[in-house]
Amino acid sequence: MFSHKSQASSSSKYTVTYNLNGGEGSIAAGTEYSLIRYQISGTVPAKQGSEFLGWAKAADASSAEFAPGAFISLSANITLCAVWKTTVVVPPEPPVDPPKPPCSKDVNGDGKIDVNDLIFIRNIIFGKIEMTADINADINGDGKVDVLDLIEIRNAIFNKD
């Protein structure tokens, strides 16, 4: 908190206190007299993830009563509280079910690429084997298991690529 002292006369002094409400920065001190226009500091504090809206009398205010540099009359001590609006950065949404990269052509996991891999994929296509997360039979990486994956396996077996 930062304070400014004000004086109405030699017997009355008023303090303007700045509550930054979690903000950072400093407010330069100043002296003013009561019932004379007091200029609120023009210094704008900063708070990460927030936008400064201005000053208010209540620490939990959601809207500002005074702008930086505004004039007020002092007749008592006052605390001016920074009012912040949280700025939310929305991260981009991740892609929905991105296609898996092409997998090894040894679909059944027996260590070799052969006709058994063709049969395994055929059984997935015809629903005889349930496709689970640990089975990566999408050989061409297009996001689905179909006849094109069968062709990839057939070519690997007969062309030995």
Backbone as ProteinMPNN parsed JSONL, in Angstrom:
{"seq_chain_A": "MFSHKSQASSSSKYTVTYNLNGGEGSIAAGTEYSLIRYQISGTVPAKQGSEFLGWAKAADASSAEFAPGAFISLSANITLCAVWKTTVVVPPEPPVDPPKPPCSKDVNGDGKIDVNDLIFIRNIIFGKIEMTADINADINGDGKVDVLDLIEIRNAIFNKD", "coords_chain_A": {"N_chain_A": [[0.843, -1.169, 0.0], [0.4, 2.234, -0.667], [0.768, 5.572, 0.456], [-0.593, 8.88, 0.547], [-0.262, 11.976, 2.114], [-2.523, 14.373, 3.334], [-3.557, 17.685, 4.149], [-5.934, 19.607, 5.898], [-5.951, 21.737, 7.505], [-3.727, 23.048, 9.93], [-4.41, 21.343, 11.957], [-5.828, 19.147, 10.92], [-5.216, 16.328, 9.068], [-5.311, 14.344, 6.174], [-5.206, 11.089, 4.843], [-4.479, 9.497, 1.844], [-4.666, 6.345, 0.786], [-3.338, 3.825, -1.254], [-4.44, 0.803, -2.302], [-3.182, -1.808, -3.918], [-4.314, -4.212, -4.47], [-3.117, -6.78, -5.011], [-1.703, -6.052, -7.201], [1.217, -4.764, -8.952], [3.761, -2.288, -8.642], [4.39, 1.204, -7.959], [3.209, 4.003, -6.133], [3.589, 7.407, -6.324], [4.234, 9.546, -3.579], [2.289, 12.277, -2.215], [1.128, 15.522, -1.133], [-1.862, 17.056, -0.104], [-4.484, 19.446, 0.57], [-7.394, 19.389, 2.664], [-10.704, 19.37, 1.318], [-9.943, 20.604, -0.919], [-9.37, 20.102, -4.305], [-8.096, 16.928, -4.854], [-5.756, 15.217, -6.691], [-5.928, 12.064, -7.985], [-3.4, 9.621, -8.218], [-1.78, 9.276, -11.355], [-0.413, 7.07, -12.023], [-0.421, 3.829, -13.266], [-0.992, 0.721, -11.969], [0.245, -2.692, -12.364], [-0.805, -6.035, -13.029], [-0.302, -9.365, -13.413], [-2.101, -11.177, -15.844], [-4.336, -9.644, -15.625], [-6.432, -6.77, -16.223], [-6.17, -3.359, -15.534], [-8.771, -1.466, -14.218], [-9.323, 0.846, -12.839], [-9.894, 2.849, -9.887], [-11.492, 2.167, -6.73], [-13.568, 2.553, -3.777], [-14.079, 0.272, -2.309], [-12.483, -2.818, -1.608], [-13.341, -5.131, -2.871], [-14.629, -4.356, -5.139], [-16.199, -4.465, -8.361], [-16.279, -2.734, -10.402], [-14.83, 0.343, -11.478], [-14.656, 3.404, -9.618], [-13.212, 5.685, -9.855], [-10.975, 7.147, -12.159], [-7.477, 6.849, -13.081], [-5.693, 9.799, -12.31], [-7.944, 11.319, -11.891], [-9.89, 13.841, -10.156], [-10.636, 14.33, -6.701], [-12.428, 15.333, -3.737], [-11.14, 15.794, -0.498], [-12.138, 14.939, 2.717], [-11.826, 13.239, 4.682], [-9.866, 10.381, 5.77], [-8.98, 8.107, 3.191], [-9.101, 5.041, 1.41], [-8.06, 3.956, -1.626], [-8.795, 1.439, -3.805], [-7.368, -0.788, -6.101], [-9.013, -1.846, -9.026], [-9.545, -4.759, -10.761], [-9.793, -6.544, -13.83], [-9.993, -9.784, -14.736], [-8.089, -11.203, -17.248], [-8.557, -13.701, -19.487], [-6.817, -16.174, -21.092], [-7.606, -18.216, -23.604], [-6.697, -21.418, -24.308], [-5.845, -22.986, -27.434], [-8.089, -25.404, -28.816], [-7.434, -28.872, -28.618], [-6.83, -31.055, -31.414], [-9.503, -33.183, -32.487], [-9.427, -36.535, -31.908], [-6.861, -37.175, -33.461], [-5.476, -38.636, -36.428], [-3.74, -41.73, -36.125], [-0.221, -42.29, -36.485], [1.189, -44.045, -39.32], [1.464, -47.528, -38.77], [3.591, -50.288, -37.781], [3.828, -52.932, -40.127], [3.457, -55.407, -39.142], [0.894, -56.475, -37.908], [-0.366, -58.346, -36.215], [1.546, -58.808, -34.339], [3.483, -60.901, -34.299], [6.077, -60.768, -35.026], [6.721, -60.919, -37.696], [5.902, -60.115, -41.123], [3.24, -61.316, -42.737], [0.83, -63.586, -44.293], [-0.845, -63.985, -42.152], [-1.123, -61.484, -40.982], [-2.672, -60.226, -42.916], [-5.054, -61.702, -42.627], [-5.703, -61.018, -40.013], [-6.284, -58.239, -40.211], [-8.426, -58.4, -42.011], [-10.287, -59.736, -40.378], [-10.756, -57.756, -38.481], [-11.979, -55.812, -40.081], [-14.346, -57.179, -40.817], [-15.521, -57.41, -38.371], [-14.927, -59.55, -36.685], [-12.86, -59.458, -34.961], [-12.482, -57.294, -32.287], [-11.678, -53.918, -32.537], [-9.272, -52.393, -30.639], [-7.614, -50.015, -28.435], [-4.967, -50.828, -28.17], [-4.393, -52.145, -30.495], [-3.002, -51.437, -33.513], [-3.931, -51.211, -36.42], [-4.201, -49.604, -38.55], [-2.677, -49.232, -41.19], [-1.986, -47.452, -43.3], [-2.387, -45.006, -42.111], [-4.701, -43.405, -42.335], [-6.725, -43.017, -40.54], [-8.635, -44.993, -40.327], [-9.501, -48.495, -40.466], [-9.4, -50.442, -43.23], [-9.992, -51.799, -46.549], [-7.859, -50.668, -47.909], [-5.769, -50.832, -46.124], [-5.428, -53.559, -46.1], [-4.425, -53.901, -48.693], [-1.973, -52.597, -48.467], [-0.612, -54.352, -46.711], [-0.638, -56.698, -48.276], [0.964, -55.845, -50.432], [3.344, -55.479, -49.071], [3.977, -58.067, -48.338], [4.212, -59.479, -50.81], [5.81, -57.827, -52.403], [7.932, -57.345, -50.828], [8.7, -54.919, -49.498]], "CA_chain_A": [[0.0, 0.0, 0.0], [1.125, 3.486, -0.761], [-0.052, 6.619, 1.058], [-0.369, 10.304, 0.332], [-0.76, 12.753, 3.253], [-3.204, 15.619, 2.986], [-3.834, 18.534, 5.307], [-7.002, 20.588, 5.738], [-5.388, 22.864, 8.24], [-2.625, 22.561, 10.742], [-4.894, 20.327, 12.887], [-6.429, 17.982, 10.274], [-4.48, 15.752, 7.942], [-6.003, 13.196, 5.623], [-4.322, 10.175, 4.127], [-4.998, 8.726, 0.715], [-3.902, 5.105, 0.709], [-3.609, 3.051, -2.471], [-4.372, -0.642, -2.138], [-3.014, -2.32, -5.28], [-5.101, -5.458, -4.621], [-2.318, -7.812, -5.675], [-0.978, -5.491, -8.341], [2.611, -4.37, -8.765], [4.055, -0.912, -9.015], [4.497, 2.114, -6.82], [2.47, 5.257, -6.279], [4.38, 8.504, -5.77], [3.583, 10.231, -2.461], [1.971, 13.677, -2.428], [0.396, 16.166, -0.046], [-2.934, 17.953, -0.533], [-5.283, 19.985, 1.655], [-8.782, 18.964, 2.691], [-11.726, 20.111, 0.589], [-9.373, 21.099, -2.161], [-9.328, 18.954, -5.22], [-6.928, 16.055, -4.771], [-5.65, 14.446, -7.932], [-5.512, 10.668, -7.822], [-2.19, 9.325, -8.98], [-1.959, 8.815, -12.732], [0.355, 5.833, -12.192], [-1.276, 2.647, -13.454], [-0.302, -0.498, -11.533], [0.136, -3.847, -13.258], [-1.061, -7.332, -12.396], [-0.262, -10.374, -14.476], [-3.37, -11.831, -16.131], [-5.443, -8.747, -15.309], [-6.475, -5.426, -16.793], [-6.505, -2.354, -14.527], [-9.962, -0.713, -14.604], [-9.333, 2.116, -12.122], [-9.882, 2.808, -8.429], [-12.78, 2.17, -6.038], [-13.431, 2.622, -2.316], [-14.17, -1.086, -1.756], [-11.461, -3.738, -2.126], [-13.959, -6.178, -3.695], [-15.429, -3.722, -6.203], [-16.042, -5.044, -9.699], [-16.175, -1.635, -11.36], [-14.061, 1.47, -10.951], [-15.346, 4.664, -9.312], [-12.324, 6.788, -10.206], [-9.925, 6.845, -13.136], [-6.194, 7.445, -12.73], [-5.616, 11.21, -12.639], [-9.203, 12.011, -11.58], [-9.855, 14.724, -8.982], [-11.622, 14.084, -5.647], [-12.311, 16.214, -2.576], [-10.82, 15.052, 0.714], [-12.646, 15.441, 3.994], [-11.523, 12.145, 5.616], [-8.925, 9.417, 5.211], [-9.622, 7.26, 2.178], [-8.293, 4.015, 0.749], [-8.477, 3.68, -3.007], [-8.423, 0.055, -4.123], [-7.284, -1.099, -7.529], [-10.053, -2.742, -9.546], [-8.945, -5.563, -11.83], [-10.611, -7.464, -14.635], [-9.153, -10.906, -15.124], [-8.054, -11.509, -18.678], [-8.38, -15.142, -19.627], [-6.299, -16.618, -22.376], [-8.176, -19.528, -23.895], [-5.784, -22.18, -25.16], [-6.523, -23.597, -28.583], [-8.597, -26.742, -28.564], [-6.649, -29.9, -29.302], [-7.595, -31.711, -32.486], [-10.313, -34.31, -32.051], [-8.959, -37.834, -32.389], [-5.985, -37.093, -34.632], [-5.149, -39.968, -36.937], [-2.49, -42.316, -35.637], [0.762, -42.441, -37.556], [1.215, -45.408, -39.847], [2.079, -48.464, -37.83], [4.358, -51.403, -38.337], [2.93, -53.796, -40.892], [3.264, -56.631, -38.366], [-0.304, -56.105, -37.157], [-0.694, -59.309, -35.168], [2.62, -58.801, -33.347], [4.239, -62.151, -34.214], [7.459, -60.52, -35.423], [6.912, -61.019, -39.144], [4.804, -59.643, -41.963], [2.838, -62.46, -43.56], [-0.593, -63.728, -44.568], [-1.588, -63.889, -40.883], [-1.456, -60.068, -40.797], [-3.822, -59.999, -43.803], [-6.231, -62.318, -41.999], [-5.992, -60.224, -38.816], [-6.965, -57.016, -40.644], [-9.731, -58.805, -42.559], [-11.166, -60.033, -39.251], [-11.157, -56.463, -37.889], [-12.929, -55.19, -41.012], [-15.614, -57.909, -40.774], [-16.046, -57.404, -37.014], [-14.646, -60.777, -35.949], [-11.945, -59.018, -33.899], [-12.831, -55.93, -31.882], [-10.568, -52.97, -32.611], [-9.019, -51.756, -29.347], [-6.561, -48.995, -28.477], [-3.636, -51.433, -28.277], [-4.228, -52.682, -31.85], [-2.817, -50.357, -34.48], [-4.025, -51.87, -37.721], [-4.362, -48.574, -39.585], [-1.356, -49.272, -41.816], [-1.703, -46.263, -44.12], [-2.527, -43.805, -41.288], [-5.81, -42.529, -42.76], [-7.708, -42.899, -39.469], [-9.609, -46.092, -40.331], [-8.995, -49.795, -40.922], [-10.24, -50.828, -44.361], [-9.348, -52.582, -47.6], [-6.58, -50.048, -48.28], [-4.758, -51.393, -45.228], [-5.171, -54.913, -46.615], [-3.571, -53.765, -49.878], [-0.621, -52.266, -47.969], [-0.013, -55.593, -46.193], [-0.405, -57.585, -49.425], [2.131, -55.347, -51.156], [4.543, -55.725, -48.25], [4.285, -59.508, -48.385], [4.596, -59.935, -52.138], [6.852, -56.984, -52.987], [9.016, -57.345, -49.843], [9.194, -53.547, -49.3]], "C_chain_A": [[0.884, 1.226, 0.0], [0.214, 4.586, -0.257], [0.385, 7.993, 0.607], [-0.934, 10.995, 1.566], [-1.409, 14.023, 2.746], [-3.477, 16.396, 4.253], [-4.961, 19.485, 4.981], [-6.56, 21.877, 6.403], [-4.255, 22.293, 9.065], [-3.09, 21.44, 11.671], [-5.485, 19.099, 12.204], [-5.616, 17.571, 9.051], [-5.244, 14.516, 7.478], [-5.032, 12.385, 4.779], [-5.078, 9.496, 3.001], [-4.082, 7.515, 0.588], [-4.32, 4.355, -0.55], [-3.386, 1.579, -2.161], [-4.318, -1.233, -3.55], [-3.729, -3.652, -5.512], [-4.349, -6.54, -5.391], [-1.537, -7.312, -6.865], [0.446, -5.115, -7.958], [2.781, -2.932, -9.221], [4.211, -0.072, -7.775], [3.752, 3.397, -7.162], [3.286, 6.346, -5.594], [3.579, 9.211, -4.677], [3.327, 11.688, -2.816], [1.178, 14.227, -1.271], [-0.623, 17.107, -0.637], [-3.685, 18.424, 0.698], [-6.723, 19.532, 1.522], [-9.668, 19.951, 1.929], [-11.181, 20.826, -0.643], [-9.251, 19.881, -3.061], [-7.993, 18.226, -5.104], [-6.884, 15.237, -6.057], [-5.121, 13.054, -7.613], [-4.306, 10.426, -8.712], [-2.542, 8.826, -10.383], [-1.18, 7.539, -13.017], [-0.598, 4.646, -12.264], [-0.498, 1.415, -13.01], [-0.507, -1.625, -12.539], [-0.122, -5.102, -12.432], [-1.146, -8.365, -13.512], [-1.622, -11.058, -14.605], [-4.576, -10.953, -15.857], [-5.287, -7.406, -16.007], [-6.907, -4.465, -15.694], [-7.68, -1.521, -15.024], [-10.009, 0.672, -13.964], [-9.353, 1.87, -10.634], [-11.307, 2.815, -7.889], [-12.521, 2.253, -4.536], [-13.429, 1.237, -1.678], [-13.154, -2.005, -2.424], [-12.057, -4.794, -3.049], [-14.835, -5.613, -4.814], [-15.155, -4.386, -7.55], [-15.992, -3.972, -10.784], [-15.483, -0.462, -10.674], [-14.969, 2.669, -10.684], [-14.535, 5.858, -9.797], [-11.27, 6.307, -11.201], [-8.597, 7.397, -12.62], [-6.18, 8.912, -13.181], [-6.879, 11.998, -12.355], [-9.027, 12.869, -10.327], [-10.97, 14.335, -8.016], [-11.411, 15.116, -4.552], [-12.072, 15.363, -1.343], [-11.438, 15.729, 1.916], [-12.444, 14.38, 5.076], [-10.455, 11.275, 4.96], [-9.678, 8.527, 4.22], [-8.615, 6.241, 1.662], [-8.889, 3.792, -0.627], [-7.923, 2.319, -3.393], [-8.421, -0.148, -5.629], [-8.39, -2.089, -7.895], [-9.472, -3.437, -10.768], [-10.004, -6.373, -12.549], [-9.661, -8.564, -15.098], [-9.241, -11.122, -16.629], [-7.712, -12.981, -18.812], [-7.889, -15.441, -21.03], [-6.806, -18.036, -22.582], [-7.21, -20.282, -24.799], [-6.536, -22.788, -26.343], [-6.973, -25.013, -28.244], [-7.738, -27.764, -29.292], [-7.483, -30.544, -30.403], [-8.336, -32.925, -31.934], [-9.807, -35.568, -32.723], [-8.073, -37.725, -33.629], [-5.647, -38.489, -35.126], [-3.816, -40.445, -36.391], [-1.507, -42.399, -36.8], [0.727, -43.873, -38.086], [1.985, -46.333, -38.916], [2.945, -49.475, -38.579], [3.37, -52.31, -39.066], [2.749, -55.161, -40.243], [2.114, -56.398, -37.402], [-0.582, -57.069, -36.007], [0.432, -59.486, -34.145], [3.422, -60.079, -33.229], [5.684, -62.003, -34.708], [7.727, -60.639, -36.905], [5.689, -60.504, -39.867], [4.458, -60.772, -42.911], [1.333, -62.493, -43.723], [-1.431, -63.641, -43.29], [-1.957, -62.427, -40.556], [-2.635, -59.686, -41.695], [-5.109, -60.517, -43.172], [-6.662, -61.492, -40.779], [-6.768, -58.951, -39.191], [-8.341, -57.343, -41.216], [-10.725, -59.074, -41.444], [-11.607, -58.762, -38.519], [-12.218, -55.81, -38.764], [-14.295, -55.856, -40.922], [-16.178, -58.051, -39.36], [-15.806, -58.667, -36.223], [-13.642, -60.525, -34.822], [-12.322, -57.578, -33.578], [-11.571, -55.069, -31.894], [-10.438, -52.286, -31.253], [-7.838, -50.808, -29.482], [-5.173, -49.602, -28.649], [-3.39, -52.084, -29.64], [-4.106, -51.499, -32.809], [-2.765, -50.98, -35.871], [-4.232, -50.879, -38.853], [-2.999, -48.378, -40.258], [-1.034, -47.992, -42.569], [-1.942, -44.947, -43.372], [-3.653, -42.871, -41.682], [-6.929, -42.435, -41.722], [-8.754, -43.992, -39.444], [-8.917, -47.364, -40.82], [-9.94, -50.279, -42.011], [-9.411, -51.596, -45.385], [-8.01, -51.977, -48.045], [-5.441, -50.54, -47.39], [-4.414, -52.826, -45.64], [-4.221, -54.87, -47.812], [-2.136, -53.457, -49.467], [0.097, -53.531, -47.478], [0.3, -56.548, -47.348], [0.827, -57.154, -50.198], [3.419, -55.606, -50.377], [4.951, -57.2, -48.313], [4.849, -59.892, -49.751], [5.695, -59.107, -52.784], [8.069, -56.865, -52.064], [9.591, -55.933, -49.673], [9.603, -53.27, -47.89]], "O_chain_A": [[1.966, 1.245, 0.588], [-0.99, 4.551, -0.509], [1.557, 8.24, 0.325], [-2.013, 10.617, 2.023], [-0.898, 14.671, 1.832], [-3.614, 15.806, 5.324], [-4.964, 20.108, 3.919], [-6.789, 22.972, 5.887], [-3.881, 21.134, 8.881], [-2.264, 20.656, 12.136], [-5.635, 18.071, 12.865], [-5.37, 18.362, 8.14], [-5.755, 13.744, 8.29], [-4.16, 12.928, 4.099], [-6.182, 8.987, 3.193], [-2.888, 7.642, 0.319], [-5.506, 4.264, -0.868], [-2.284, 1.164, -1.803], [-5.299, -1.164, -4.291], [-3.743, -4.16, -6.634], [-4.893, -7.141, -6.318], [-0.784, -8.069, -7.476], [0.821, -5.148, -6.786], [2.042, -2.434, -10.07], [4.169, -0.588, -6.658], [3.678, 3.812, -8.319], [3.634, 6.221, -4.42], [2.381, 9.446, -4.836], [4.053, 12.272, -3.62], [0.606, 13.459, -0.498], [-0.318, 17.87, -1.554], [-3.527, 17.844, 1.773], [-7.219, 19.316, 0.416], [-9.428, 21.158, 1.896], [-11.901, 21.564, -1.315], [-9.049, 18.762, -2.59], [-6.921, 18.817, -5.237], [-7.883, 14.635, -6.45], [-4.036, 12.885, -7.058], [-4.21, 10.962, -9.817], [-3.483, 8.053, -10.564], [-1.266, 6.985, -14.113], [-1.476, 4.49, -11.416], [0.536, 1.09, -13.594], [-1.33, -1.52, -13.448], [0.299, -5.202, -11.279], [-1.956, -8.247, -14.431], [-2.219, -11.467, -13.61], [-5.709, -11.434, -15.851], [-4.184, -6.969, -16.335], [-7.891, -4.716, -14.999], [-7.619, -0.936, -16.106], [-10.664, 1.574, -14.488], [-8.896, 0.83, -10.157], [-12.212, 3.386, -8.497], [-11.396, 2.048, -4.079], [-12.837, 1.049, -0.615], [-12.982, -1.98, -3.642], [-11.358, -5.307, -3.924], [-15.682, -6.317, -5.364], [-14.036, -4.81, -7.839], [-15.698, -4.265, -11.943], [-15.547, -0.303, -9.455], [-15.922, 2.92, -11.421], [-15.09, 6.911, -10.112], [-10.746, 5.199, -11.086], [-8.591, 8.32, -11.805], [-6.603, 9.229, -14.293], [-6.904, 13.214, -12.55], [-8.113, 12.639, -9.535], [-12.094, 14.048, -8.428], [-10.336, 15.707, -4.451], [-12.718, 14.332, -1.158], [-11.287, 16.934, 2.114], [-12.827, 14.573, 6.229], [-10.171, 11.403, 3.769], [-10.861, 8.238, 4.399], [-7.432, 6.541, 1.5], [-10.071, 3.479, -0.768], [-6.717, 2.084, -3.314], [-9.344, 0.262, -6.334], [-8.659, -3.041, -7.163], [-8.972, -2.791, -11.689], [-10.98, -6.827, -11.952], [-8.66, -8.303, -15.764], [-10.328, -11.21, -17.199], [-6.69, -13.441, -18.304], [-8.48, -15.011, -22.02], [-6.471, -18.943, -21.82], [-6.931, -19.849, -25.917], [-7.731, -23.068, -26.248], [-6.316, -25.724, -27.483], [-7.356, -27.556, -30.444], [-8.711, -30.569, -30.321], [-7.852, -33.605, -31.03], [-9.764, -35.66, -33.95], [-8.475, -38.131, -34.72], [-5.542, -39.423, -34.331], [-2.883, -39.661, -36.218], [-1.906, -42.558, -37.954], [0.292, -44.793, -37.393], [3.017, -45.965, -38.355], [3.012, -49.503, -39.808], [2.214, -52.434, -38.662], [1.976, -55.984, -40.733], [2.332, -56.152, -36.215], [-0.994, -56.638, -34.93], [0.277, -60.241, -33.185], [3.996, -60.34, -32.171], [6.421, -62.986, -34.797], [8.869, -60.473, -37.334], [4.59, -60.457, -39.315], [5.253, -61.148, -43.772], [0.637, -61.551, -43.343], [-2.601, -63.263, -43.344], [-2.983, -62.172, -39.926], [-3.501, -58.912, -41.286], [-6.134, -59.836, -43.19], [-7.856, -61.296, -40.549], [-7.778, -58.626, -38.567], [-9.312, -56.64, -40.937], [-11.888, -58.684, -41.547], [-12.719, -58.707, -37.994], [-13.229, -55.316, -38.265], [-15.312, -55.163, -40.947], [-17.188, -58.725, -39.159], [-16.426, -58.853, -35.176], [-13.581, -61.281, -33.852], [-12.463, -56.747, -34.474], [-10.538, -55.442, -31.337], [-11.389, -51.67, -30.773], [-7.149, -50.793, -30.502], [-4.289, -48.96, -29.216], [-2.275, -52.531, -29.908], [-5.008, -50.666, -32.899], [-1.692, -51.239, -36.417], [-4.419, -51.283, -40.0], [-2.263, -47.452, -39.919], [0.09, -47.496, -42.483], [-1.724, -43.876, -43.939], [-3.587, -41.674, -41.404], [-7.972, -41.838, -41.993], [-9.676, -43.94, -38.63], [-7.888, -47.312, -41.494], [-11.125, -50.501, -41.764], [-8.276, -51.989, -45.117], [-7.128, -52.701, -48.507], [-4.298, -50.653, -47.832], [-3.264, -53.253, -45.542], [-3.322, -55.703, -47.93], [-1.192, -53.992, -50.048], [1.267, -53.75, -47.791], [1.379, -57.139, -47.392], [1.647, -57.988, -50.582], [4.457, -55.915, -50.963], [6.139, -57.524, -48.337], [5.874, -60.57, -49.822], [6.439, -59.616, -53.622], [9.111, -56.349, -52.468], [10.809, -55.751, -49.697], [10.036, -52.16, -47.579]]}, "name": "protein", "num_of_chains": 1, "seq": "MFSHKSQASSSSKYTVTYNLNGGEGSIAAGTEYSLIRYQISGTVPAKQGSEFLGWAKAADASSAEFAPGAFISLSANITLCAVWKTTVVVPPEPPVDPPKPPCSKDVNGDGKIDVNDLIFIRNIIFGKIEMTADINADINGDGKVDVLDLIEIRNAIFNKD"}
